[in-house]
Amino acid sequence: MAGSINLDLEQSFGDLNECVLITNSTRTIIFANKAMQNLLREKSENLVGSTTRRFFADKEQFDKMGELYNSPADQRHRKAYSLNLLRGDGTSVPVEVVSAPLFDSNQALTGLLFIARDVSDRMALETKLSDIALTLEDALDAVSEGFAIYDAEDRLILCNDNYRDIYAHSAPAIFPGNRFEDILRFGLNRKQYETDGMEDEEWLTDRLAKHREADGAIVEQQLQNGRWLRISETRTRSGGIAGIRADITEMKEAKALAEKAYRNLYLMADSISACVGEVDIEGKCQFLNKTGCEWFNAPRADLIGTRLRDRLPESERACIQNLFMKALKGHKASKELSIHYPDGITRVSQMDCSPRINNRGEVEGLVVLVTDITDRKKTETTLAELYTITSTRELGHEEKIAEILRLGCDHFDTPFGIISHVIEDHYTITHARSPNRELVPGTSFPLQDTYCVLTLEANEPIATANAANSEFAKHPCYEIFALETYIGAPLLVDGIIHGTINFTAPDIRKRPFTSADIQIVRQFADWIGHEIARQRDHQALMDAKVNLERVASIDDLTQILNRRAFLDRANAEIQRYRRSGQAFTAVMMDIDRFKQINDRHGHAAGDRVLKKFADTVGEELRTVDVFGRVGGEEFCLILCGAGIEDALNVCERLRLKIISECQLDHVDHTVTCSMGLASTTRDDIDFSSLMQKADMALYEAKTSGRNRCTAFSKSQISETT
């Protein structure tokens, strides 16, 4: 077998991280590298010469894979399987297996090559993600990379556990409020970073400069323990910095082995979801894996020998060419790019270009790895912006909801975002975002005519990127509104269904919705539900406060200001007068012989007189004037902006109005009023002095015959003393 395929198996595959196993045409194992031995927990001598049957937990899968050995030659091609393998120690492990046929020089099948990958960790992570708590911090912890947000003052707002794990030596300093520089210095003092020969302060200055630029550029950082990190930092809307730390140690090591494993590139590259290719120094494609062919929407034969970047929009070619030119100088070049691929999908791509150097030390080509990081980047950006929107105090309730609808439309690539309120069978739009404001809040539909009825029935988020090829096509909403894309979640307020939040589009979505998208729309729904509940509580509190303030400041009988509230307002007017110089006049008012009314007709009649008196005076006042009850039958009035002469005219008009309109049928007593007036002077520090002057003038009006208006004069001070 080894001679027929002319391949040194141990040299080619022995040290690979990928698990490699080769069988002959009778399904007998002839080679297993170290990674495969570790996966199966068997030594090489126990594997070579045995069949693969004993490692299959499901024997039907073993029989099915036998088709690889018996199928016609023209149908033998690389295939992928998901299997559950039995290990030598009796345990089982889930794996993904990619197979490829091996032929001799006569194109006869001599065996199969299998590359296996342990997916138990991934499956465990998927299980964990399904149960993750619906909070922002938990969502951030679900991000596989280290994630942190610093505020405009470069103080840590929050980070996930991965961030602390990556910088384990700095963990004691990684707490909210601590500055990035202090955290960096803490780790530097503990020899956490590989400074590449630079002095500590020089290295620190360089790292801080790159951090504060926060332009999204990739920074690679080596730790003292040999691990490498890829760092990307960008500015948030609030002026802070959001950063991602990804462990790229394995990627570094894999690239170091790439030259050794180059002849096996086709087998390895086609098994991954990233685009892998090689170009010569002129940029012409020498190799492109299966994923790359799918992205460029053409067979491999049509792509080899062409410049792939010429198939991209002109605006993107320059960026890629610049990246290639940097790599052609002999150094690895990396960049994140948003690329519109020929298959019609725009992908945020991490493009890494590594020079391939010949024996003479010359660059003769580039190995290009393009990873689709669209979903990850969008999720990270959306979560960071969601935190910014929900945590800021600069936005009000309605503004925050509008921003979340905008954020959702941007994240899900949909033109329409709706928050609805559902009462029985009625669906009413309460908030909406649409390109031309087609969706109007207050518009109602029968609930049964909307996809949201499916969301409420499911009691959880649901989504479709292609309604025509799903159960959604059977729903009336598909015929009525022709919506191909939908993602929505129930909206609960205090645990009770309030409505839904949903994002829709009339076009088929080019990318399917992911589990992260489901979690994000759930986050939106949870936050808006909490915000609506909080706003209701706040409004109830404000209403209660207004009622309490009104009860505390209004006289029960006359429904005008009571003494305390009136004096508060009066002192405020004094302070305004001292600032602006705009005078006003205070008027003390007393109902003449009020005690006689109570004695003759009872207190109920007296109360009616007081109420009638307050209403009569109040009808004549302006909104700027202040009127209050300061005693049993005593009232006080502030005529804003009125000097003593104008105030006397007003009071005389009030006095006559009281005589004509403030009488009761069953009270044989003419209700009259005496008034004392005093205008502000610079001697009045607070209202009590002005009120005392008005009271002196009132006393003068009373003693000189009642039912009259008297202005204060300084002579009244000597008379009272």
Buried (B, 14 or more C-beta within 10 A) or exposed (E): BEEBBEBEBEEBBBEBEBBBBBBBBEBBBBBBBBBBBEBBBBEBEBBEEBEBEEBBBEEEBBEEBEEBBEBEEEEBEBBEBEBBBBBBEEEEBBBBBBBBBBBBEEEEBBBBBBBBBBBEEEEEEEEEEEEEEEEBBBBBBBBEBBBBBBBEEBBBBBBBEBBBEBBBBBBEBBEEEBBBBEBBBBBBEBEBBBBEEBEEEEBBEEBBEBBBBBEEBBBEBBBEEEBBBBBBBBBBEBEBBBBBBBBBBEBBEBBEEBEEBEEBBBBBBBBBEBBBBBBBBEBBBBBBBBBBBBBBBBEBEEBBEBBBBEBBEEEBBEBBEEBBEBBBEEEBBBBBBEBEBEEEBBBBBBBBBBBBEEEEEEBEBBBBBBBBBBBBBBBBBBBBBBBBBBBEEEBEEEEBBBBBBBBBBBBBBBBBBBBBBBEEEEBBBBBBBBEEEEBEEEBEBEBEBBBBBBBBEEEEBBBBBBBEEBEBBEBEBBEEBEBBBBBBBBBBBEEEBBBBBBBBBEBEBEBEBBEBBBBBBBBBBBBBBBBBBEBEEEEEEEEEEEEEEEEEBBBEBBEBBBBEBBBEBBBEBBEEBEEEEEBBBBBBBBBBBBEEBBEEBEEEBBBBBBBBBBBBBBEEBEEEBBBBBBEEBBBBBBBBEBEBEEBBEBBEEBBEBBBEEBBBEEBEBEBBBBBBBBBBEEEBEEBEBBBBBBBBBBBBBBEEEBBBBBBBEEEBEEEEE
